Amino acid sequence: MVDGFPYEVPEEYSNMPLLKGRATVDMKVKVKDNPNIQDCVFRIVLDGYNAPVTAGNFVDLVERHFYDGMEIQRGKFYNLYLVIVP
């Protein structure tokens, strides 16, 4: 395990939301246009050790319900692993 935060975040980012560690977010998604499945849950692991500003911004938006009701936009993902557990 990591003991403490491994490095200092630059001063210019000190006023932004920071995640100094890891967090897990479960995102419940309603699936449209698929008769075989209606709902699924994406478990997202945020790595604040390697991306404290990006992960902190994402957590901040989740806590402010920014993504509630938002449609997922399609894109090409090269490192996306999706497991649907019934």
N, C-alpha and C positions, 0 to 999 in steps of 0.2 A: 504494500500500500504506500501511497505517497504521504509523507509526513509534512504537513503544511503546504502552502502553494509554492511551486517550484521556481517562480520568477516574478519579477515586478511587472505589472501592466504599465505601459507608458502613461505619463501624467495627463496627456491630452485626452485619454479615455476614462479618467478617474470619475467624471461626473455622469458616466453612462451606466446602465445596468450591467453588472458583471456577474458571471457565474464562475466561482472559483472552486471547481470540483465537478462532480457529475450529477445529473438529474435525469429522471425518467418521466415522460409524459405519455399518457394513454389518450389517443385521439379517436373518438367514436365517429365513424363515417357511415353515412347512409349511401348505399349503392343504388344508382339509377340505371335503368335500362338493362337489368340483369335479373331474369326470373328465378335464378338459382340462389341468390343471396340478397338480403336486404340491408343488413348492417354488418360492419366489421370494426375491429379495433386495431389501430396502428400503435405499437409501442415504440416510442422514439427515445433513444438514449442520447442525451446532450453531453458533449465532452467539453466542459469548461476548462480543463487543464490545457488543452491545445487551442481552444477558440473561446476564451472567456467573454469577449465582447459579443460575438455572434450568438453564443449560447445564452448569454444574459439578456440580449435583446429579444430572443425568441421566448424565453420564460416571461419576460415583462409583458409581451404581447398576449401570451396565453393567459396570464393572470388578469389582464384587462379585457378578456373575452373578445379580442380582435378577430380571432378565427371562427367564432361561433356563427354558424349558418353560412359560412363562406364555401363556395364551390371550389373543389380542387382543380387546378389547371393542369392539363397534361403537359408533359415535357419528356425529354429523353434523360433517363437516369441510368448511370452506369454502375453505381454502387448501391442500388436499392434492393434489399432483400425483404420480401413480403411473405409472411406465413400467416395463413388464415386458420385459426383454431375454432372448430365448431363448438 
